[in-house]
Amino acid sequence: MPIARKLLVLPGDGIGSEVIDQVCRVIKIYEEYRAISFDTKNGLVGGVSYDELGTPLSDETLNDALEADAVLLGAVGGVKWDNVERQHRPEAGLLRLRKEMGLFANLRPATCLPALAGSSSLKSELVSGLDLLIVRELTGGVYFGEPRGITDIGGGEKRAIDTQIYTSNEIRRVLHVAMEMARKREKKVHSVEKANVMETGVLWRQIATSVGEGYSDIALEHMYADNCAMQLVRNPKQFDVIVTDNLFGDLLSDCAAMLTGSLGMLPSASLGEEDSFGRRKALYEPVHGSAPDIAGQGKANPIATILSFAMCLRYTFDLDEDAKALEQACADVLDAGLRTADIMQEGKTLVSTEEIGEEVCLAFGKLL
């Protein structure tokens, strides 16, 4: 009997449980057609965890994540917890999860299917067929650097400090991930920083150049982050793989996401270092947030979360053909004219979260 793959499912807050429910339906279909077994366990993270357990991430859930082959996450956060102390906010649970699992490389694809080109804020000809990947360093930089904080400096004035720190190894390892990803794509990498004004940018460019010398088949270009932001809305198809730090990756990946028409369409994967058996800790989640304003209304788009599971099949379980089949199933549903509210277009059919999940399952089953 085949060994069951261990999945930890963390629905999280807001629409997280609604979109995760559709992924669980996809998993059941997949198990039926492929005779592959998943040992699935549910857990709490984010605001719901704080409400029930007094912490956004319990030690028990963290241990479950460390023991799982992969973690599937819905979303965390919401205005309900805006006034909670920083260490207890939903986002703190996610940051701890990434840090403790060693998830240093965040992969955010931005793909614009022709069926959705009209939903982008840019002209269709600029984005139709867009297929780029942003590799974001995830466990270093200004979000984790010390010292940080807000202090009184007298006279009613305060000073806020956030520290941007990177080591050579932190930069080197994420560059290697970007290069390996590029080898499976169009063999082109843009390394993005601000070497003109930031010391971390200077080091980043030095390390990127050094790593690039070991990949003679990859075309490496350097670009300043502000120029990259401009180029993303000017000529996004010039990019294949973009690799950058935590802060710039956060900003640029959201910018790239909107080129595709909706955050509700984009998945992501966060990967750790390979062990001696070639396995990585991994967490898969949609790029969109918890959207508490539409939670419980059946309006959420589950496709980004479903595509996150496709990334799980590809990067954790090395099932690339099945990942492609699931991606194609999502494309087929969109080609049939079905839309959730976030990607609704004139002449298309508005459907609920559950309805689009059902149609993806049917389309996926036909392709397996």
Order of alpha helices (4+ residues) and beta strands (2+ residues): beta-alpha-beta-alpha-alpha-beta-alpha-beta-alpha-beta-beta-beta-alpha-beta-alpha-beta-alpha-beta-alpha-beta-beta-alpha-alpha-beta-beta-alpha
